[in-house]
Amino acid sequence: MPVWFVKFGHSSLKAQIFWIDPFPIRKLTTRMSVEARPLILFAVPEEAAPFRKRVGEGTSPRIAVTGMGAVNARRTLDEALAVESPSYVITSGFAGALNPDLSTGDVLWNADEDFPLLEEERSKLGRPSSFLCAERVLVSREEKSAAYKKTGCDAVDMESGVIRSMCREKGIPSMTLRIVSDAALEDMPLDFNKIVNERMEVSGLRIAWQVLTHFWRIPALIRFQGVVKRCSDELAVVLEKACSSG
């Protein structure tokens, strides 16, 4: 999910727009480790930053940013597996709630039976849930409601489905561990689908155009920035617990 920032100067007419490019993928080294390490995958850097800060660079577990969507997730996981076979994989980051009982900040998980984390340890992480892997961002409450009625899934993201499928094919235990960034009964502050190209790359010009042509949503964007910051910080704590127990 793309994340952007709007920073205002002294004049309300002077606003600087910052965005997080989801494509800078951490370079994967070709050196093989003696002991298999966990692999933690995030779609965008903003999701990964707090966890990376907590565990440090060059340590276990490995961290990679895939970019948005199934195609980018598949490519990045292929590259990571070519370097080193992990002990397990966690696909993490933000998720949109489909189940109206869920609230922003709720931590959700879904794991293989052979995932190296005991059932009672999993239950301490958050709520066991089902995830829909969508091809586009579900922006409105109407879209989320329709998806919930059709699939019965609790939450939605754009990468976990393909990552979990690839791991099952290769016999690698995997887990989805995500935090709700937007509730089922609320609309997103902007249509994220209109700020990416066909390769799911975030375009600065498209972000600027969307903000300028929907300027009345700037307060909602600023609030959303605070929400995703808190969510990423909270998720990092839960992820660290999961990795230390697994």
Backbone as CSV, one residue per row, in Angstrom:
resi,resn,N_x,N_y,N_z,CA_x,CA_y,CA_z,C_x,C_y,C_z
1,MET,0.840,-1.180,0.000,0.000,0.000,0.000,0.879,1.234,0.000
2,PRO,0.682,2.197,-0.889,1.528,3.377,-0.936,1.233,4.317,0.215
3,VAL,2.240,5.030,0.666,2.082,5.965,1.758,2.717,7.277,1.342
4,TRP,2.047,8.367,1.591,2.598,9.649,1.207,2.524,10.603,2.382
5,PHE,3.236,11.727,2.260,3.263,12.725,3.296,3.006,14.086,2.673
6,VAL,2.252,14.929,3.360,2.016,16.297,2.905,2.547,17.229,3.979
7,LYS,3.501,18.094,3.615,4.113,19.000,4.572,3.823,20.429,4.150
8,PHE,3.263,21.210,5.060,2.879,22.573,4.740,3.930,23.565,5.223
9,GLY,4.138,24.615,4.407,5.008,25.713,4.809,4.197,26.770,5.534
10,HIS,4.762,27.983,5.633,4.062,29.054,6.344,2.810,29.469,5.595
11,SER,2.821,29.341,4.296,1.640,29.668,3.507,0.921,28.393,3.138
12,SER,-0.413,28.435,3.259,-1.181,27.240,2.934,-1.096,26.893,1.462
13,LEU,-0.613,27.854,0.655,-0.474,27.594,-0.766,0.820,26.853,-1.070
14,LYS,1.694,26.796,-0.077,2.973,26.127,-0.278,2.955,24.793,0.451
15,ALA,2.698,23.748,-0.288,2.664,22.412,0.303,3.628,21.517,-0.440
16,GLN,4.458,20.830,0.307,5.387,19.890,-0.297,4.842,18.486,-0.134
17,ILE,4.877,17.707,-1.198,4.337,16.351,-1.173,5.478,15.354,-1.218
18,PHE,5.511,14.458,-0.244,6.543,13.440,-0.177,5.875,12.087,-0.326
19,TRP,6.503,11.200,-1.026,5.948,9.863,-1.170,7.025,8.819,-0.970
20,ILE,6.576,7.656,-0.579,7.490,6.535,-0.395,7.461,5.696,-1.658
21,ASP,8.608,5.582,-2.315,8.721,4.744,-3.503,8.768,3.289,-3.067
22,PRO,7.818,2.446,-3.473,7.804,1.070,-2.996,8.815,0.182,-3.676
23,PHE,9.595,0.709,-4.627,10.441,-0.176,-5.407,11.899,-0.294,-4.993
24,PRO,12.449,0.576,-4.129,13.838,0.343,-3.756,13.932,-0.929,-2.941
25,ILE,14.337,-1.996,-3.542,14.406,-3.287,-2.875,15.811,-3.494,-2.321
26,ARG,15.874,-3.870,-1.089,17.163,-4.079,-0.465,17.966,-5.116,-1.242
27,LYS,19.218,-4.777,-1.539,20.053,-5.678,-2.324,20.274,-6.965,-1.556
28,LEU,20.087,-8.075,-2.247,20.279,-9.370,-1.645,21.681,-9.857,-1.970
29,THR,22.420,-10.228,-0.958,23.776,-10.682,-1.185,23.771,-12.109,-1.688
30,THR,24.866,-12.500,-2.301,24.975,-13.856,-2.839,25.681,-14.782,-1.859
31,ARG,26.053,-14.272,-0.701,26.732,-15.103,0.285,25.707,-15.980,1.004
32,MET,25.979,-17.256,1.110,25.077,-18.190,1.754,25.364,-18.247,3.246
33,SER,24.324,-18.289,4.063,24.499,-18.411,5.491,24.605,-19.873,5.876
34,VAL,25.325,-20.126,6.977,25.456,-21.496,7.460,24.122,-21.988,7.997
35,GLU,23.430,-21.120,8.718,22.150,-21.483,9.314,21.031,-20.699,8.641
36,ALA,19.955,-21.393,8.307,18.831,-20.735,7.641,18.210,-19.691,8.564
37,ARG,17.870,-18.558,7.980,17.270,-17.471,8.748,15.841,-17.231,8.280
38,PRO,15.003,-16.630,9.122,13.667,-16.230,8.678,13.770,-15.142,7.616
39,LEU,12.763,-15.069,6.755,12.661,-14.015,5.749,11.363,-13.262,5.980
40,ILE,11.459,-11.959,6.193,10.296,-11.121,6.444,10.099,-10.207,5.238
41,LEU,8.930,-10.260,4.634,8.645,-9.490,3.421,7.607,-8.400,3.698
42,PHE,7.911,-7.211,3.204,6.991,-6.073,3.273,6.779,-5.546,1.853
43,ALA,5.641,-4.899,1.623,5.368,-4.345,0.293,6.092,-3.022,0.077
44,VAL,6.128,-2.157,1.100,6.714,-0.826,0.939,7.654,-0.518,2.096
45,PRO,8.633,0.356,1.884,9.621,0.664,2.927,9.021,1.197,4.213
46,GLU,7.937,1.975,4.119,7.333,2.551,5.318,6.868,1.457,6.276
47,GLU,6.410,0.327,5.737,5.994,-0.785,6.584,7.196,-1.418,7.285
48,ALA,8.308,-1.499,6.567,9.476,-2.232,7.052,10.350,-1.418,8.006
49,ALA,10.336,-0.095,7.898,11.314,0.748,8.592,11.372,0.540,10.103
50,PRO,10.256,0.548,10.821,10.357,0.376,12.283,10.916,-0.987,12.686
51,PHE,10.537,-2.045,11.971,11.049,-3.375,12.291,12.535,-3.454,11.973
52,ARG,12.933,-2.895,10.847,14.357,-2.890,10.482,15.177,-2.166,11.557
53,LYS,14.613,-1.094,12.090,15.305,-0.337,13.125,15.442,-1.146,14.412
54,ARG,14.416,-1.926,14.731,14.441,-2.711,15.966,15.436,-3.864,15.895
55,VAL,15.510,-4.541,14.758,16.365,-5.736,14.677,17.753,-5.433,14.148
56,GLY,17.943,-4.279,13.504,19.255,-3.916,12.994,19.523,-4.490,11.619
57,GLU,20.537,-3.960,10.976,20.910,-4.387,9.629,21.869,-5.578,9.682
58,GLY,21.773,-6.446,8.699,22.716,-7.537,8.552,22.595,-8.623,9.595
59,THR,21.467,-8.666,10.300,21.261,-9.680,11.323,20.102,-10.574,10.921
60,SER,19.840,-11.574,11.730,18.657,-12.403,11.517,17.485,-11.687,12.153
61,PRO,16.346,-11.605,11.501,16.000,-12.207,10.207,16.379,-11.319,9.020
62,ARG,16.282,-11.912,7.813,16.444,-11.134,6.585,15.165,-10.339,6.334
63,ILE,15.338,-9.161,5.763,14.199,-8.290,5.463,14.279,-7.882,4.004
64,ALA,13.159,-7.946,3.296,13.121,-7.507,1.899,11.826,-6.754,1.634
65,VAL,11.919,-5.728,0.803,10.750,-4.956,0.370,10.427,-5.371,-1.056
66,THR,9.208,-5.834,-1.277,8.855,-6.444,-2.560,8.364,-5.460,-3.603
67,GLY,7.763,-4.337,-3.176,6.969,-3.544,-4.101,5.530,-4.031,-4.024
68,MET,4.631,-3.254,-4.562,3.213,-3.562,-4.448,2.758,-4.624,-5.446
69,GLY,1.830,-5.457,-5.035,1.183,-6.381,-5.947,1.840,-7.740,-6.067
70,ALA,1.088,-8.666,-6.649,1.520,-10.056,-6.741,2.745,-10.243,-7.627
71,VAL,2.815,-9.528,-8.747,3.941,-9.693,-9.671,5.251,-9.323,-8.994
72,ASN,5.264,-8.187,-8.317,6.478,-7.751,-7.635,6.817,-8.666,-6.463
73,ALA,5.801,-9.140,-5.755,6.036,-10.048,-4.637,6.661,-11.347,-5.120
74,ARG,6.142,-11.871,-6.223,6.684,-13.124,-6.761,8.138,-12.945,-7.202
75,ARG,8.426,-11.841,-7.889,9.779,-11.606,-8.363,10.765,-11.497,-7.207
76,THR,10.398,-10.746,-6.181,11.299,-10.549,-5.057,11.528,-11.830,-4.269
77,LEU,10.465,-12.617,-4.084,10.631,-13.880,-3.359,11.495,-14.840,-4.160
78,ASP,11.317,-14.879,-5.471,12.180,-15.715,-6.315,13.647,-15.328,-6.133
79,GLU,13.929,-14.029,-6.141,15.298,-13.545,-5.984,15.854,-13.917,-4.605
80,ALA,15.021,-13.778,-3.584,15.468,-14.078,-2.229,15.761,-15.563,-2.056
81,LEU,14.917,-16.413,-2.629,15.108,-17.860,-2.493,16.320,-18.335,-3.286
82,ALA,16.656,-17.611,-4.344,17.843,-17.983,-5.124,19.129,-17.732,-4.338
83,VAL,19.050,-16.819,-3.370,20.214,-16.485,-2.556,20.335,-17.409,-1.354
84,GLU,19.211,-17.643,-0.683,19.251,-18.379,0.579,17.869,-18.942,0.875
85,SER,17.806,-20.196,1.240,16.535,-20.805,1.612,16.237,-20.466,3.069
86,PRO,15.126,-19.792,3.333,14.842,-19.357,4.711,14.268,-20.482,5.564
87,SER,14.372,-20.304,6.878,13.762,-21.257,7.802,12.238,-21.141,7.763
88,TYR,11.756,-19.925,7.577,10.329,-19.671,7.359,10.183,-18.273,6.776
89,VAL,8.975,-17.973,6.276,8.686,-16.678,5.663,7.487,-16.052,6.359
90,ILE,7.586,-14.761,6.647,6.439,-13.988,7.140,6.178,-12.862,6.158
91,THR,4.956,-12.798,5.654,4.544,-11.667,4.823,3.807,-10.689,5.733
92,SER,4.310,-9.453,5.781,3.841,-8.520,6.800,3.559,-7.147,6.206
93,GLY,3.026,-6.271,7.044,2.710,-4.918,6.616,1.275,-4.551,6.962
94,PHE,0.701,-3.658,6.162,-0.649,-3.179,6.398,-1.675,-4.062,5.695
95,ALA,-2.896,-4.031,6.210,-4.025,-4.707,5.575,-5.264,-3.846,5.756
96,GLY,-6.157,-3.925,4.785,-7.438,-3.249,4.916,-8.448,-4.212,5.509
97,ALA,-9.224,-3.758,6.455,-10.234,-4.619,7.062,-11.431,-4.780,6.133
98,LEU,-11.923,-6.000,6.037,-13.183,-6.284,5.351,-14.274,-6.619,6.370
99,ASN,-13.873,-7.285,7.415,-14.786,-7.633,8.498,-15.079,-6.376,9.316
100,PRO,-16.343,-5.965,9.412,-16.659,-4.726,10.135,-16.389,-4.799,11.634
101,ASP,-16.141,-6.005,12.167,-15.824,-6.125,13.592,-14.381,-5.723,13.904
102,LEU,-13.561,-5.595,12.867,-12.159,-5.253,13.067,-11.967,-3.737,13.152
103,SER,-10.956,-3.333,13.904,-10.661,-1.914,14.081,-9.244,-1.611,13.606
104,THR,-9.010,-0.350,13.278,-7.666,0.080,12.930,-6.716,-0.230,14.090
105,GLY,-5.571,-0.832,13.762,-4.601,-1.196,14.783,-4.699,-2.638,15.236
106,ASP,-5.733,-3.364,14.809,-5.837,-4.785,15.147,-4.759,-5.560,14.399
107,VAL,-4.094,-6.463,15.084,-3.079,-7.323,14.473,-3.726,-8.658,14.107
108,LEU,-3.527,-9.070,12.857,-4.149,-10.273,12.322,-3.075,-11.243,11.856
109,TRP,-3.362,-12.553,11.956,-2.385,-13.534,11.478,-3.082,-14.749,10.882
110,ASN,-2.336,-15.431,10.034,-2.760,-16.697,9.456,-1.487,-17.475,9.169
111,ALA,-1.398,-18.717,9.654,-0.146,-19.458,9.546,-0.371,-20.893,9.114
112,ASP,0.639,-21.468,8.449,0.629,-22.889,8.128,0.664,-23.708,9.412
113,GLU,0.138,-24.915,9.332,0.130,-25.780,10.511,1.542,-26.089,10.988
114,ASP,2.491,-26.172,10.047,3.861,-26.516,10.429,4.719,-25.284,10.701
115,PHE,4.090,-24.115,10.815,4.866,-22.916,11.117,5.467,-23.053,12.509
116,PRO,6.773,-22.711,12.668,7.461,-22.961,13.939,7.094,-21.977,15.049
117,LEU,5.812,-21.916,15.356,5.329,-21.074,16.438,4.132,-21.784,17.044
118,LEU,4.207,-22.119,18.323,3.152,-22.874,18.969,1.830,-22.113,18.938
119,GLU,0.722,-22.857,18.983,-0.602,-22.262,18.880,-0.826,-21.196,19.942
120,GLU,-0.410,-21.477,21.185,-0.623,-20.489,22.245,0.233,-19.248,22.036
121,GLU,1.385,-19.404,21.389,2.227,-18.247,21.089,1.612,-17.416,19.961
122,ARG,1.025,-18.090,18.982,0.367,-17.378,17.892,-0.793,-16.541,18.416
123,SER,-1.561,-17.122,19.326,-2.748,-16.431,19.833,-2.400,-15.144,20.560
124,LYS,-1.166,-15.054,21.081,-0.745,-13.846,21.776,-0.397,-12.721,20.797
125,LEU,-0.163,-13.072,19.538,0.237,-12.065,18.552,-0.931,-11.194,18.118
126,GLY,-2.111,-11.790,18.032,-3.270,-11.067,17.532,-4.406,-12.015,17.237
127,ARG,-5.207,-11.669,16.262,-6.417,-12.422,15.953,-6.199,-13.318,14.732
128,PRO,-6.502,-14.623,14.837,-6.421,-15.477,13.644,-7.454,-15.033,12.617
129,SER,-7.037,-14.892,11.367,-7.896,-14.274,10.358,-7.638,-14.866,8.984
130,SER,-8.557,-14.595,8.080,-8.394,-14.992,6.682,-8.145,-13.739,5.851
131,PHE,-7.329,-13.901,4.790,-6.907,-12.758,3.988,-7.269,-12.953,2.523
132,LEU,-7.779,-11.895,1.920,-8.007,-11.844,0.483,-6.814,-11.166,-0.170
133,CYS,-6.278,-11.771,-1.221,-5.187,-11.156,-1.985,-5.809,-10.506,-3.218
134,ALA,-5.881,-9.183,-3.229,-6.571,-8.443,-4.290,-5.586,-7.924,-5.333
135,GLU,-6.108,-7.630,-6.516,-5.293,-7.094,-7.599,-5.216,-5.577,-7.559
136,ARG,-6.050,-4.959,-6.758,-6.069,-3.505,-6.654,-6.419,-3.120,-5.222
137,VAL,-6.153,-1.879,-4.879,-6.486,-1.381,-3.554,-8.003,-1.198,-3.459
138,LEU,-8.598,-1.711,-2.410,-10.025,-1.502,-2.166,-10.159,-0.192,-1.398
139,VAL,-10.701,0.807,-2.056,-10.668,2.167,-1.532,-11.892,2.515,-0.698
140,SER,-13.069,2.156,-1.181,-14.304,2.609,-0.536,-14.895,1.544,0.377
141,ARG,-15.744,1.994,1.285,-16.424,1.050,2.176,-17.351,0.130,1.390
142,GLU,-17.858,0.623,0.253,-18.720,-0.217,-0.587,-17.927,-1.364,-1.208
143,GLU,-16.718,-1.076,-1.682,-15.857,-2.125,-2.245,-15.497,-3.157,-1.179
144,LYS,-15.163,-2.698,0.001,-14.796,-3.605,1.081,-15.979,-4.479,1.490
145,SER,-17.159,-3.869,1.557,-18.357,-4.614,1.930,-18.674,-5.693,0.899
146,ALA,-18.552,-5.345,-0.379,-18.825,-6.317,-1.443,-17.834,-7.476,-1.388
147,ALA,-16.558,-7.174,-1.136,-15.536,-8.216,-1.048,-15.795,-9.127,0.151
148,TYR,-16.228,-8.544,1.247,-16.515,-9.338,2.451,-17.694,-10.282,2.221
149,LYS,-18.732,-9.769,1.570,-19.907,-10.600,1.279,-19.567,-11.728,0.306
150,LYS,-18.679,-11.447,-0.640,-18.327,-12.437,-1.663,-17.367,-13.501,-1.142
151,THR,-16.388,-13.097,-0.318,-15.322,-14.025,0.078,-15.379,-14.462,1.539
152,GLY,-15.948,-13.616,2.394,-15.955,-13.918,3.815,-14.612,-13.692,4.486
153,CYS,-13.635,-13.163,3.751,-12.310,-12.924,4.315,-12.349,-11.731,5.272
154,ASP,-11.495,-11.788,6.280,-11.470,-10.731,7.290,-10.750,-9.477,6.830
155,ALA,-9.729,-9.648,5.994,-8.897,-8.505,5.609,-8.348,-8.707,4.202
156,VAL,-7.780,-7.641,3.659,-7.284,-7.683,2.282,-5.903,-7.048,2.185
157,ASP,-5.039,-7.653,1.383,-3.782,-7.040,0.983,-3.522,-7.461,-0.455
158,MET,-2.329,-7.167,-0.992,-2.073,-7.411,-2.407,-0.886,-8.334,-2.667
159,GLU,-0.289,-8.882,-1.600,0.907,-9.700,-1.784,0.867,-11.057,-1.099
160,SER,0.188,-11.154,0.027,0.298,-12.351,0.871,-0.119,-13.637,0.164
161,GLY,-1.162,-13.565,-0.646,-1.665,-14.770,-1.299,-0.618,-15.451,-2.159
162,VAL,0.053,-14.691,-3.010,1.057,-15.277,-3.901,2.286,-15.723,-3.116
163,ILE,2.663,-14.972,-2.088,3.821,-15.351,-1.275,3.557,-16.663,-0.546
164,ARG,2.389,-16.785,0.061,2.069,-18.011,0.800,1.977,-19.202,-0.151
165,SER,1.419,-18.981,-1.341,1.302,-20.062,-2.326,2.676,-20.552,-2.773
166,MET,3.579,-19.624,-3.045,4.935,-19.993,-3.457,5.651,-20.771,-2.357
167,CYS,5.464,-20.341,-1.124,6.111,-21.026,-0.001,5.581,-22.450,0.155
168,ARG,4.287,-22.631,-0.016,3.717,-23.974,0.081,4.280,-24.874,-1.020
169,GLU,4.410,-24.332,-2.226,4.961,-25.110,-3.336,6.393,-25.572,-3.059
170,LYS,7.140,-24.748,-2.320,8.544,-25.055,-2.066,8.777,-25.680,-0.696
171,GLY,7.686,-25.953,0.024,7.812,-26.600,1.321,8.400,-25.719,2.408
172,ILE,8.187,-24.409,2.317,8.706,-23.467,3.308,7.548,-23.005,4.202
173,PRO,7.626,-23.199,5.502,6.558,-22.717,6.381,6.393,-21.205,6.252
174,SER,5.153,-20.746,6.259,4.933,-19.311,6.090,3.775,-18.829,6.946
175,MET,3.761,-17.521,7.131,2.751,-16.884,7.977,2.440,-15.498,7.429
176,THR,1.194,-15.104,7.505,0.794,-13.727,7.242,0.581,-13.052,8.591
177,LEU,1.249,-11.933,8.812,1.117,-11.193,10.064,1.025,-9.711,9.711
178,ARG,-0.172,-9.162,9.796,-0.406,-7.794,9.333,-1.249,-7.017,10.335
179,ILE,-1.234,-5.705,10.161,-1.993,-4.826,11.036,-2.987,-4.023,10.209
180,VAL,-4.175,-3.816,10.754,-5.236,-3.105,10.035,-4.917,-1.610,9.994
181,SER,-4.788,-1.084,8.786,-4.510,0.349,8.611,-5.768,1.141,8.291
182,ASP,-6.798,0.466,7.796,-8.054,1.143,7.477,-9.208,0.176,7.739
183,ALA,-10.199,0.645,8.470,-11.333,-0.182,8.872,-12.293,-0.400,7.701
184,ALA,-13.136,-1.397,7.843,-14.063,-1.769,6.764,-15.080,-0.676,6.474
185,LEU,-15.464,0.073,7.481,-16.539,1.055,7.320,-16.016,2.466,7.061
186,GLU,-14.753,2.565,6.648,-14.223,3.882,6.313,-13.592,3.867,4.931
187,ASP,-13.665,5.005,4.250,-13.056,5.156,2.931,-11.593,5.547,3.092
188,MET,-10.781,5.162,2.098,-9.399,5.623,2.066,-9.386,7.113,1.712
189,PRO,-8.368,7.850,2.154,-8.355,9.296,1.897,-8.170,9.669,0.434
190,LEU,-7.549,8.785,-0.358,-7.399,8.984,-1.799,-7.543,7.638,-2.489
191,ASP,-7.773,7.665,-3.786,-7.803,6.430,-4.562,-6.363,6.056,-4.917
192,PHE,-5.811,5.121,-4.158,-4.421,4.731,-4.363,-4.178,4.143,-5.754
193,ASN,-5.209,3.586,-6.352,-5.043,2.965,-7.670,-4.692,3.981,-8.744
194,LYS,-4.972,5.247,-8.494,-4.733,6.284,-9.490,-3.351,6.924,-9.363
195,ILE,-2.540,6.432,-8.426,-1.215,7.027,-8.268,-0.102,6.040,-8.621
196,VAL,-0.473,4.897,-9.213,0.529,3.915,-9.637,0.356,3.630,-11.124
197,ASN,1.460,3.165,-11.755,1.390,2.798,-13.163,1.094,1.309,-13.304
198,GLU,1.190,0.808,-14.535,0.841,-0.595,-14.777,1.802,-1.565,-14.105
199,ARG,2.979,-1.100,-13.712,3.941,-1.934,-12.995,3.828,-1.755,-11.481
200,MET,2.764,-1.089,-11.062,2.515,-0.811,-9.651,3.588,0.064,-9.026
201,GLU,4.213,0.901,-9.851,5.176,1.873,-9.368,4.454,3.167,-9.016
202,VAL,4.779,3.730,-7.874,4.165,4.979,-7.452,4.737,6.133,-8.261
203,SER,3.868,6.971,-8.790,4.267,8.122,-9.593,4.083,9.399,-8.778
204,GLY,5.169,10.164,-8.640,5.083,11.422,-7.915,4.138,12.409,-8.564
205,LEU,4.157,12.452,-9.880,3.259,13.369,-10.588,1.797,12.992,-10.365
206,ARG,1.529,11.693,-10.347,0.145,11.255,-10.125,-0.305,11.563,-8.705
207,ILE,0.595,11.409,-7.740,0.257,11.767,-6.364,-0.059,13.255,-6.278
208,ALA,0.818,14.061,-6.871,0.616,15.508,-6.826,-0.723,15.892,-7.451
209,TRP,-1.042,15.281,-8.578,-2.296,15.600,-9.259,-3.500,15.213,-8.408
210,GLN,-3.441,14.034,-7.800,-4.548,13.587,-6.961,-4.739,14.493,-5.750
211,VAL,-3.625,14.904,-5.133,-3.738,15.785,-3.972,-4.258,17.159,-4.376
212,LEU,-3.730,17.700,-5.481,-4.154,19.032,-5.910,-5.605,19.064,-6.360
213,THR,-6.070,17.978,-6.972,-7.453,17.947,-7.450,-8.426,17.435,-6.381
214,HIS,-7.894,17.003,-5.252,-8.734,16.579,-4.127,-8.203,17.245,-2.858
215,PHE,-7.920,18.549,-2.943,-7.247,19.255,-1.860,-8.040,19.219,-0.558
216,TRP,-9.361,19.082,-0.641,-10.180,19.049,0.565,-9.935,17.785,1.395
217,ARG,-9.222,16.826,0.811,-8.924,15.600,1.543,-7.562,15.647,2.248
218,ILE,-6.873,16.774,2.138,-5.552,16.877,2.754,-5.600,16.632,4.260
219,PRO,-6.568,17.166,5.012,-6.616,16.841,6.452,-6.742,15.338,6.712
220,ALA,-7.539,14.656,5.879,-7.677,13.206,6.041,-6.370,12.490,5.736
221,LEU,-5.616,13.006,4.749,-4.314,12.429,4.420,-3.338,12.565,5.578
222,ILE,-3.355,13.719,6.205,-2.456,13.957,7.327,-2.813,13.031,8.490
223,ARG,-4.110,12.874,8.745,-4.536,11.947,9.806,-4.109,10.528,9.477
224,PHE,-4.260,10.148,8.210,-3.899,8.794,7.795,-2.401,8.557,7.949
225,GLN,-1.610,9.577,7.689,-0.166,9.473,7.888,0.135,9.085,9.334
226,GLY,-0.558,9.732,10.281,-0.345,9.404,11.690,-0.774,7.987,12.016
227,VAL,-1.874,7.543,11.407,-2.380,6.196,11.649,-1.374,5.142,11.194
228,VAL,-0.868,5.281,9.958,0.044,4.263,9.435,1.385,4.282,10.171
229,LYS,1.791,5.440,10.663,3.015,5.491,11.465,2.837,4.704,12.751
230,ARG,1.732,4.921,13.442,1.486,4.185,14.683,1.354,2.685,14.402
231,CYS,0.673,2.351,13.311,0.482,0.943,12.974,1.807,0.251,12.682
232,SER,2.681,0.910,11.926,3.961,0.283,11.600,4.816,0.101,12.841
233,ASP,4.755,1.054,13.772,5.504,0.932,15.020,4.977,-0.237,15.854
234,GLU,3.659,-0.356,15.949,3.059,-1.445,16.731,3.340,-2.794,16.095
235,LEU,3.283,-2.857,14.771,3.539,-4.109,14.075,4.971,-4.567,14.291
236,ALA,5.905,-3.637,14.342,7.310,-3.996,14.541,7.510,-4.722,15.864
237,VAL,6.815,-4.293,16.900,6.924,-4.928,18.209,6.409,-6.358,18.147
238,VAL,5.251,-6.541,17.511,4.654,-7.876,17.404,5.531,-8.792,16.557
239,LEU,6.057,-8.266,15.466,6.930,-9.052,14.605,8.184,-9.525,15.328
240,GLU,8.735,-8.642,16.131,9.943,-9.012,16.883,9.633,-10.167,17.840
241,LYS,8.455,-10.130,18.464,8.060,-11.215,19.354,7.897,-12.514,18.587
242,ALA,7.286,-12.418,17.402,7.074,-13.626,16.588,8.405,-14.244,16.171
243,CYS,9.351,-13.407,15.773,10.640,-13.925,15.313,11.469,-14.504,16.464
244,SER,11.331,-13.929,17.640,12.090,-14.426,18.789,11.523,-15.740,19.311
245,SER,10.219,-15.967,19.028,9.578,-17.210,19.491,9.658,-18.315,18.472
246,GLY,9.780,-17.942,17.152,9.758,-18.929,16.089,11.062,-19.684,15.934
